[in-house]
Amino acid sequence: GKAQAIDDKNGFIKIIADAKYGEILGAHLVGPDVTEMLPELSLARFMEITPAEIARTVHAHPTLSEVLAEAAHAVEGHPIHM
């Protein structure tokens, strides 16, 4: 939603996680203002939060962080908008 509002829809987030335990091993973030999403991923890594737990967390609309929730859903095999 926000990407459309700011007319900058180029970018993506990819979360790399261990298939057995769900541990986040790393991530790729490309696009506008992705630096604002780094703290959530850093905290998730530090606190051993899984993509499933990120997916269940509220990500307000319209924000760019919605893409982080979408990436977490994708890791779990349940993307919303793909």
Backbone atoms as SQL, in Angstrom:
CREATE TABLE atoms (id INTEGER PRIMARY KEY, chain TEXT, resi INTEGER, resn TEXT, atom TEXT, x REAL, y REAL, z REAL);
INSERT INTO atoms VALUES
  (1, 'A', 1, 'GLY', 'N', 0.802, -1.194, 0.000),
  (2, 'A', 1, 'GLY', 'CA', 0.000, 0.000, 0.000),
  (3, 'A', 1, 'GLY', 'C', 0.855, 1.273, 0.000),
  (4, 'A', 2, 'LYS', 'N', 1.805, 1.363, 0.905),
  (5, 'A', 2, 'LYS', 'CA', 2.612, 2.586, 0.981),
  (6, 'A', 2, 'LYS', 'C', 3.524, 2.714, -0.236),
  (7, 'A', 3, 'ALA', 'N', 4.031, 1.597, -0.743),
  (8, 'A', 3, 'ALA', 'CA', 4.890, 1.650, -1.929),
  (9, 'A', 3, 'ALA', 'C', 4.134, 2.276, -3.102),
  (10, 'A', 4, 'GLN', 'N', 2.868, 1.949, -3.233),
  (11, 'A', 4, 'GLN', 'CA', 2.064, 2.565, -4.287),
  (12, 'A', 4, 'GLN', 'C', 1.854, 4.046, -3.999),
  (13, 'A', 5, 'ALA', 'N', 1.626, 4.387, -2.734),
  (14, 'A', 5, 'ALA', 'CA', 1.384, 5.779, -2.363),
  (15, 'A', 5, 'ALA', 'C', 2.600, 6.660, -2.631),
  (16, 'A', 6, 'ILE', 'N', 3.802, 6.122, -2.409),
  (17, 'A', 6, 'ILE', 'CA', 5.016, 6.919, -2.658),
  (18, 'A', 6, 'ILE', 'C', 5.552, 6.702, -4.071),
  (19, 'A', 7, 'ASP', 'N', 4.818, 5.918, -4.854),
  (20, 'A', 7, 'ASP', 'CA', 5.147, 5.637, -6.255),
  (21, 'A', 7, 'ASP', 'C', 6.564, 5.073, -6.413),
  (22, 'A', 8, 'ASP', 'N', 6.899, 4.108, -5.555),
  (23, 'A', 8, 'ASP', 'CA', 8.188, 3.425, -5.642),
  (24, 'A', 8, 'ASP', 'C', 7.977, 1.961, -5.278),
  (25, 'A', 9, 'LYS', 'N', 7.580, 1.171, -6.251),
  (26, 'A', 9, 'LYS', 'CA', 7.224, -0.231, -6.023),
  (27, 'A', 9, 'LYS', 'C', 8.368, -1.194, -6.340),
  (28, 'A', 10, 'ASN', 'N', 9.567, -0.672, -6.531),
  (29, 'A', 10, 'ASN', 'CA', 10.720, -1.522, -6.832),
  (30, 'A', 10, 'ASN', 'C', 11.392, -1.967, -5.547),
  (31, 'A', 11, 'GLY', 'N', 11.545, -3.268, -5.379),
  (32, 'A', 11, 'GLY', 'CA', 12.234, -3.794, -4.212),
  (33, 'A', 11, 'GLY', 'C', 11.653, -5.127, -3.789),
  (34, 'A', 12, 'PHE', 'N', 12.328, -5.733, -2.804),
  (35, 'A', 12, 'PHE', 'CA', 11.854, -7.007, -2.276),
  (36, 'A', 12, 'PHE', 'C', 12.540, -7.308, -0.952),
  (37, 'A', 13, 'ILE', 'N', 11.972, -8.258, -0.234),
  (38, 'A', 13, 'ILE', 'CA', 12.590, -8.795, 0.974),
  (39, 'A', 13, 'ILE', 'C', 12.576, -10.302, 0.844),
  (40, 'A', 14, 'LYS', 'N', 13.698, -10.925, 1.170),
  (41, 'A', 14, 'LYS', 'CA', 13.814, -12.376, 1.157),
  (42, 'A', 14, 'LYS', 'C', 14.383, -12.796, 2.508),
  (43, 'A', 15, 'ILE', 'N', 13.673, -13.672, 3.186),
  (44, 'A', 15, 'ILE', 'CA', 14.130, -14.196, 4.463),
  (45, 'A', 15, 'ILE', 'C', 14.646, -15.620, 4.233),
  (46, 'A', 16, 'ILE', 'N', 15.834, -15.900, 4.731),
  (47, 'A', 16, 'ILE', 'CA', 16.421, -17.227, 4.617),
  (48, 'A', 16, 'ILE', 'C', 16.355, -17.870, 6.002),
  (49, 'A', 17, 'ALA', 'N', 15.674, -19.015, 6.061),
  (50, 'A', 17, 'ALA', 'CA', 15.475, -19.665, 7.352),
  (51, 'A', 17, 'ALA', 'C', 15.752, -21.158, 7.252),
  (52, 'A', 18, 'ASP', 'N', 16.165, -21.728, 8.380),
  (53, 'A', 18, 'ASP', 'CA', 16.393, -23.159, 8.480),
  (54, 'A', 18, 'ASP', 'C', 15.055, -23.885, 8.338),
  (55, 'A', 19, 'ALA', 'N', 15.001, -24.866, 7.441),
  (56, 'A', 19, 'ALA', 'CA', 13.740, -25.571, 7.161),
  (57, 'A', 19, 'ALA', 'C', 13.252, -26.387, 8.358),
  (58, 'A', 20, 'LYS', 'N', 14.165, -26.936, 9.141),
  (59, 'A', 20, 'LYS', 'CA', 13.760, -27.809, 10.253),
  (60, 'A', 20, 'LYS', 'C', 13.277, -27.027, 11.471),
  (61, 'A', 21, 'TYR', 'N', 14.027, -26.001, 11.861),
  (62, 'A', 21, 'TYR', 'CA', 13.721, -25.290, 13.097),
  (63, 'A', 21, 'TYR', 'C', 13.123, -23.894, 12.910),
  (64, 'A', 22, 'GLY', 'N', 13.162, -23.373, 11.694),
  (65, 'A', 22, 'GLY', 'CA', 12.612, -22.045, 11.444),
  (66, 'A', 22, 'GLY', 'C', 13.531, -20.910, 11.842),
  (67, 'A', 23, 'GLU', 'N', 14.754, -21.222, 12.249),
  (68, 'A', 23, 'GLU', 'CA', 15.707, -20.179, 12.642),
  (69, 'A', 23, 'GLU', 'C', 16.027, -19.283, 11.448),
  (70, 'A', 24, 'ILE', 'N', 15.969, -17.986, 11.656),
  (71, 'A', 24, 'ILE', 'CA', 16.322, -17.042, 10.599),
  (72, 'A', 24, 'ILE', 'C', 17.842, -17.029, 10.471),
  (73, 'A', 25, 'LEU', 'N', 18.309, -17.340, 9.277),
  (74, 'A', 25, 'LEU', 'CA', 19.746, -17.385, 9.018),
  (75, 'A', 25, 'LEU', 'C', 20.250, -16.094, 8.395),
  (76, 'A', 26, 'GLY', 'N', 19.379, -15.378, 7.718),
  (77, 'A', 26, 'GLY', 'CA', 19.753, -14.132, 7.068),
  (78, 'A', 26, 'GLY', 'C', 18.586, -13.577, 6.285),
  (79, 'A', 27, 'ALA', 'N', 18.823, -12.454, 5.628),
  (80, 'A', 27, 'ALA', 'CA', 17.772, -11.817, 4.829),
  (81, 'A', 27, 'ALA', 'C', 18.402, -10.869, 3.818),
  (82, 'A', 28, 'HIS', 'N', 17.654, -10.627, 2.753),
  (83, 'A', 28, 'HIS', 'CA', 18.030, -9.629, 1.753),
  (84, 'A', 28, 'HIS', 'C', 16.916, -8.603, 1.721),
  (85, 'A', 29, 'LEU', 'N', 17.265, -7.326, 1.796),
  (86, 'A', 29, 'LEU', 'CA', 16.289, -6.249, 1.713),
  (87, 'A', 29, 'LEU', 'C', 16.760, -5.271, 0.649),
  (88, 'A', 30, 'VAL', 'N', 15.925, -5.034, -0.340),
  (89, 'A', 30, 'VAL', 'CA', 16.249, -4.104, -1.416),
  (90, 'A', 30, 'VAL', 'C', 15.026, -3.229, -1.647),
  (91, 'A', 31, 'GLY', 'N', 15.211, -1.933, -1.626),
  (92, 'A', 31, 'GLY', 'CA', 14.097, -1.027, -1.909),
  (93, 'A', 31, 'GLY', 'C', 14.154, 0.223, -1.057),
  (94, 'A', 32, 'PRO', 'N', 13.128, 1.070, -1.211),
  (95, 'A', 32, 'PRO', 'CA', 13.109, 2.335, -0.477),
  (96, 'A', 32, 'PRO', 'C', 12.896, 2.109, 1.021),
  (97, 'A', 33, 'ASP', 'N', 13.651, 2.806, 1.816),
  (98, 'A', 33, 'ASP', 'CA', 13.499, 2.813, 3.277),
  (99, 'A', 33, 'ASP', 'C', 13.618, 1.443, 3.941),
  (100, 'A', 34, 'VAL', 'N', 14.331, 0.503, 3.329),
  (101, 'A', 34, 'VAL', 'CA', 14.471, -0.818, 3.950),
  (102, 'A', 34, 'VAL', 'C', 15.263, -0.756, 5.254),
  (103, 'A', 35, 'THR', 'N', 16.062, 0.277, 5.419),
  (104, 'A', 35, 'THR', 'CA', 16.835, 0.396, 6.657),
  (105, 'A', 35, 'THR', 'C', 15.918, 0.504, 7.878),
  (106, 'A', 36, 'GLU', 'N', 14.684, 0.946, 7.679),
  (107, 'A', 36, 'GLU', 'CA', 13.739, 1.045, 8.792),
  (108, 'A', 36, 'GLU', 'C', 13.207, -0.323, 9.210),
  (109, 'A', 37, 'MET', 'N', 13.419, -1.339, 8.394),
  (110, 'A', 37, 'MET', 'CA', 12.947, -2.685, 8.729),
  (111, 'A', 37, 'MET', 'C', 14.049, -3.552, 9.322),
  (112, 'A', 38, 'LEU', 'N', 15.282, -3.079, 9.261),
  (113, 'A', 38, 'LEU', 'CA', 16.404, -3.844, 9.812),
  (114, 'A', 38, 'LEU', 'C', 16.267, -4.138, 11.304),
  (115, 'A', 39, 'PRO', 'N', 15.811, -3.187, 12.121),
  (116, 'A', 39, 'PRO', 'CA', 15.713, -3.498, 13.551),
  (117, 'A', 39, 'PRO', 'C', 14.783, -4.672, 13.850),
  (118, 'A', 40, 'GLU', 'N', 13.674, -4.799, 13.122),
  (119, 'A', 40, 'GLU', 'CA', 12.767, -5.925, 13.360),
  (120, 'A', 40, 'GLU', 'C', 13.461, -7.248, 13.060),
  (121, 'A', 41, 'LEU', 'N', 14.191, -7.311, 11.959),
  (122, 'A', 41, 'LEU', 'CA', 14.897, -8.545, 11.614),
  (123, 'A', 41, 'LEU', 'C', 16.059, -8.812, 12.568),
  (124, 'A', 42, 'SER', 'N', 16.750, -7.763, 12.980),
  (125, 'A', 42, 'SER', 'CA', 17.849, -7.934, 13.945),
  (126, 'A', 42, 'SER', 'C', 17.322, -8.458, 15.274),
  (127, 'A', 43, 'LEU', 'N', 16.223, -7.897, 15.726),
  (128, 'A', 43, 'LEU', 'CA', 15.618, -8.357, 16.972),
  (129, 'A', 43, 'LEU', 'C', 15.128, -9.800, 16.839),
  (130, 'A', 44, 'ALA', 'N', 14.526, -10.109, 15.707),
  (131, 'A', 44, 'ALA', 'CA', 14.046, -11.477, 15.473),
  (132, 'A', 44, 'ALA', 'C', 15.205, -12.457, 15.528),
  (133, 'A', 45, 'ARG', 'N', 16.307, -12.107, 14.925),
  (134, 'A', 45, 'ARG', 'CA', 17.491, -12.972, 14.917),
  (135, 'A', 45, 'ARG', 'C', 18.043, -13.142, 16.330),
  (136, 'A', 46, 'PHE', 'N', 18.151, -12.027, 17.057),
  (137, 'A', 46, 'PHE', 'CA', 18.698, -12.047, 18.414),
  (138, 'A', 46, 'PHE', 'C', 17.804, -12.831, 19.372),
  (139, 'A', 47, 'MET', 'N', 16.488, -12.661, 19.239),
  (140, 'A', 47, 'MET', 'CA', 15.529, -13.302, 20.144),
  (141, 'A', 47, 'MET', 'C', 15.065, -14.672, 19.640),
  (142, 'A', 48, 'GLU', 'N', 15.643, -15.140, 18.533),
  (143, 'A', 48, 'GLU', 'CA', 15.296, -16.422, 17.930),
  (144, 'A', 48, 'GLU', 'C', 13.810, -16.518, 17.576),
  (145, 'A', 49, 'ILE', 'N', 13.298, -15.426, 17.053),
  (146, 'A', 49, 'ILE', 'CA', 11.912, -15.386, 16.576),
  (147, 'A', 49, 'ILE', 'C', 11.883, -15.994, 15.184),
  (148, 'A', 50, 'THR', 'N', 10.898, -16.808, 14.916),
  (149, 'A', 50, 'THR', 'CA', 10.802, -17.502, 13.629),
  (150, 'A', 50, 'THR', 'C', 9.973, -16.697, 12.630),
  (151, 'A', 51, 'PRO', 'N', 10.095, -17.009, 11.346),
  (152, 'A', 51, 'PRO', 'CA', 9.233, -16.346, 10.358),
  (153, 'A', 51, 'PRO', 'C', 7.745, -16.542, 10.669),
  (154, 'A', 52, 'ALA', 'N', 7.377, -17.694, 11.212),
  (155, 'A', 52, 'ALA', 'CA', 5.970, -17.923, 11.576),
  (156, 'A', 52, 'ALA', 'C', 5.515, -16.901, 12.613),
  (157, 'A', 53, 'GLU', 'N', 6.384, -16.582, 13.563),
  (158, 'A', 53, 'GLU', 'CA', 6.039, -15.599, 14.596),
  (159, 'A', 53, 'GLU', 'C', 6.002, -14.189, 14.023),
  (160, 'A', 54, 'ILE', 'N', 6.895, -13.878, 13.098),
  (161, 'A', 54, 'ILE', 'CA', 6.853, -12.574, 12.428),
  (162, 'A', 54, 'ILE', 'C', 5.554, -12.445, 11.641),
  (163, 'A', 55, 'ALA', 'N', 5.172, -13.515, 10.961),
  (164, 'A', 55, 'ALA', 'CA', 3.951, -13.492, 10.144),
  (165, 'A', 55, 'ALA', 'C', 2.714, -13.219, 11.001),
  (166, 'A', 56, 'ARG', 'N', 2.723, -13.687, 12.242),
  (167, 'A', 56, 'ARG', 'CA', 1.566, -13.476, 13.124),
  (168, 'A', 56, 'ARG', 'C', 1.578, -12.121, 13.814),
  (169, 'A', 57, 'THR', 'N', 2.637, -11.350, 13.631),
  (170, 'A', 57, 'THR', 'CA', 2.760, -10.035, 14.245),
  (171, 'A', 57, 'THR', 'C', 2.046, -8.988, 13.390),
  (172, 'A', 58, 'VAL', 'N', 1.412, -8.028, 14.033),
  (173, 'A', 58, 'VAL', 'CA', 0.707, -6.974, 13.312),
  (174, 'A', 58, 'VAL', 'C', 1.708, -6.079, 12.592),
  (175, 'A', 59, 'HIS', 'N', 1.481, -5.888, 11.301),
  (176, 'A', 59, 'HIS', 'CA', 2.238, -4.934, 10.490),
  (177, 'A', 59, 'HIS', 'C', 1.201, -3.977, 9.896),
  (178, 'A', 60, 'ALA', 'N', 1.213, -2.741, 10.360),
  (179, 'A', 60, 'ALA', 'CA', 0.170, -1.779, 9.999),
  (180, 'A', 60, 'ALA', 'C', 0.078, -1.565, 8.492),
  (181, 'A', 61, 'HIS', 'N', -1.098, -1.145, 8.062),
  (182, 'A', 61, 'HIS', 'CA', -1.362, -0.851, 6.646),
  (183, 'A', 61, 'HIS', 'C', -1.787, 0.610, 6.527),
  (184, 'A', 62, 'PRO', 'N', -1.293, 1.335, 5.596),
  (185, 'A', 62, 'PRO', 'CA', -0.267, 1.015, 4.614),
  (186, 'A', 62, 'PRO', 'C', 1.121, 1.378, 5.132),
  (187, 'A', 63, 'THR', 'N', 2.004, 0.406, 5.153),
  (188, 'A', 63, 'THR', 'CA', 3.404, 0.633, 5.511),
  (189, 'A', 63, 'THR', 'C', 4.283, -0.241, 4.629),
  (190, 'A', 64, 'LEU', 'N', 5.532, 0.107, 4.553),
  (191, 'A', 64, 'LEU', 'CA', 6.466, -0.737, 3.808),
  (192, 'A', 64, 'LEU', 'C', 6.762, -2.027, 4.558),
  (193, 'A', 65, 'SER', 'N', 6.607, -2.018, 5.877),
  (194, 'A', 65, 'SER', 'CA', 6.911, -3.222, 6.659),
  (195, 'A', 65, 'SER', 'C', 5.934, -4.358, 6.387),
  (196, 'A', 66, 'GLU', 'N', 4.838, -4.080, 5.720),
  (197, 'A', 66, 'GLU', 'CA', 3.925, -5.154, 5.323),
  (198, 'A', 66, 'GLU', 'C', 4.652, -6.190, 4.464),
  (199, 'A', 67, 'VAL', 'N', 5.645, -5.745, 3.711),
  (200, 'A', 67, 'VAL', 'CA', 6.395, -6.653, 2.857),
  (201, 'A', 67, 'VAL', 'C', 7.192, -7.636, 3.712),
  (202, 'A', 68, 'LEU', 'N', 7.635, -7.207, 4.879),
  (203, 'A', 68, 'LEU', 'CA', 8.337, -8.092, 5.796),
  (204, 'A', 68, 'LEU', 'C', 7.407, -9.210, 6.268),
  (205, 'A', 69, 'ALA', 'N', 6.184, -8.869, 6.592),
  (206, 'A', 69, 'ALA', 'CA', 5.199, -9.885, 6.984),
  (207, 'A', 69, 'ALA', 'C', 4.922, -10.826, 5.817),
  (208, 'A', 70, 'GLU', 'N', 4.812, -10.274, 4.619),
  (209, 'A', 70, 'GLU', 'CA', 4.573, -11.090, 3.427),
  (210, 'A', 70, 'GLU', 'C', 5.729, -12.070, 3.201),
  (211, 'A', 71, 'ALA', 'N', 6.958, -11.607, 3.374),
  (212, 'A', 71, 'ALA', 'CA', 8.128, -12.480, 3.214),
  (213, 'A', 71, 'ALA', 'C', 8.113, -13.590, 4.266),
  (214, 'A', 72, 'ALA', 'N', 7.716, -13.255, 5.478),
  (215, 'A', 72, 'ALA', 'CA', 7.633, -14.260, 6.535),
  (216, 'A', 72, 'ALA', 'C', 6.563, -15.302, 6.205),
  (217, 'A', 73, 'HIS', 'N', 5.427, -14.845, 5.703),
  (218, 'A', 73, 'HIS', 'CA', 4.381, -15.777, 5.268),
  (219, 'A', 73, 'HIS', 'C', 4.903, -16.682, 4.147),
  (220, 'A', 74, 'ALA', 'N', 5.676, -16.123, 3.229),
  (221, 'A', 74, 'ALA', 'CA', 6.218, -16.889, 2.110),
  (222, 'A', 74, 'ALA', 'C', 7.162, -17.985, 2.593),
  (223, 'A', 75, 'VAL', 'N', 7.983, -17.675, 3.594),
  (224, 'A', 75, 'VAL', 'CA', 8.886, -18.690, 4.155),
  (225, 'A', 75, 'VAL', 'C', 8.062, -19.865, 4.688),
  (226, 'A', 76, 'GLU', 'N', 6.915, -19.562, 5.264),
  (227, 'A', 76, 'GLU', 'CA', 6.051, -20.587, 5.827),
  (228, 'A', 76, 'GLU', 'C', 5.210, -21.300, 4.772),
  (229, 'A', 77, 'GLY', 'N', 5.323, -20.829, 3.518),
  (230, 'A', 77, 'GLY', 'CA', 4.569, -21.456, 2.437),
  (231, 'A', 77, 'GLY', 'C', 3.159, -20.930, 2.263),
  (232, 'A', 78, 'HIS', 'N', 2.880, -19.766, 2.892),
  (233, 'A', 78, 'HIS', 'CA', 1.540, -19.186, 2.821),
  (234, 'A', 78, 'HIS', 'C', 1.577, -17.699, 2.490),
  (235, 'A', 79, 'PRO', 'N', 2.155, -17.328, 1.338),
  (236, 'A', 79, 'PRO', 'CA', 2.172, -15.900, 1.002),
  (237, 'A', 79, 'PRO', 'C', 0.747, -15.386, 0.792),
  (238, 'A', 80, 'ILE', 'N', 0.529, -14.152, 1.139),
  (239, 'A', 80, 'ILE', 'CA', -0.807, -13.571, 1.022),
  (240, 'A', 80, 'ILE', 'C', -1.051, -12.986, -0.358),
  (241, 'A', 81, 'HIS', 'N', -0.098, -12.232, -0.876),
  (242, 'A', 81, 'HIS', 'CA', -0.319, -11.471, -2.111),
  (243, 'A', 81, 'HIS', 'C', 0.468, -11.991, -3.311),
  (244, 'A', 82, 'MET', 'N', 0.909, -13.215, -3.276),
  (245, 'A', 82, 'MET', 'CA', 1.689, -13.734, -4.402),
  (246, 'A', 82, 'MET', 'C', 0.884, -14.741, -5.176);
